[in-house]
């Protein structure tokens, strides 16, 4: 009986090692993505706090950052609704709506593409936008670009998620108005008023479309 248990344990450990090796070969990190069938999904924020330390807006950003942390700490949602996002790309997208005690707290929008994907997290405070966190991943090669495709194109790389270019943008809202933007690629200079206005308009339009999508379900 002992030998039987040892054999089963050996098989399980071998299977785990094989899966881990496969993930490393294809460049998938369990800390940053989920692998579901043929889809790679950027992991959403969880138990995370905002890192922005803008001194000028410190006091105004505090309630936004606290709300972000509070929502990220919720583990027992009252309900979670999902809806497909159609028409934006051949790969499509999906939206997830998180409710706590009948109040919509957060919306996650995923947009998939052959050359990358975008995860946008919308956080609400008293029913209004409070914080919008965008993670834009641009792949080094198309999603299904394997060794065969590499050789056929005389290339030197296969698709490797870990080689993606990552751009993160944090948008802070106060009383419905965009007051601060942090982009991982900016040089630290403040954004112009016209740029802020255009970004606010674009974010609010996308947010309204997501709310309308939920109503049509």
Buried (B, 14 or more C-beta within 10 A) or exposed (E): EEEEEEEEEEEEEEEEEEEEEEBEEBBBEEEBBEBEEEBBBBEBBEEEEBEBEEEEBEEEBEEBBBBBBEBBEBEEEEEEEEBEBEEEBEBBBBBBBBBBEEEBBBBBBBBBBBBBBBBBBBBBBEEEBBBBBBBBBBBBBBBEBEEEBBEEEEEEEBBBBEEBEEBBBBBBBBEEEBBBBBBEEEEEEEBEEEEBEEBBEEBBEBBEEBBEBBEEE
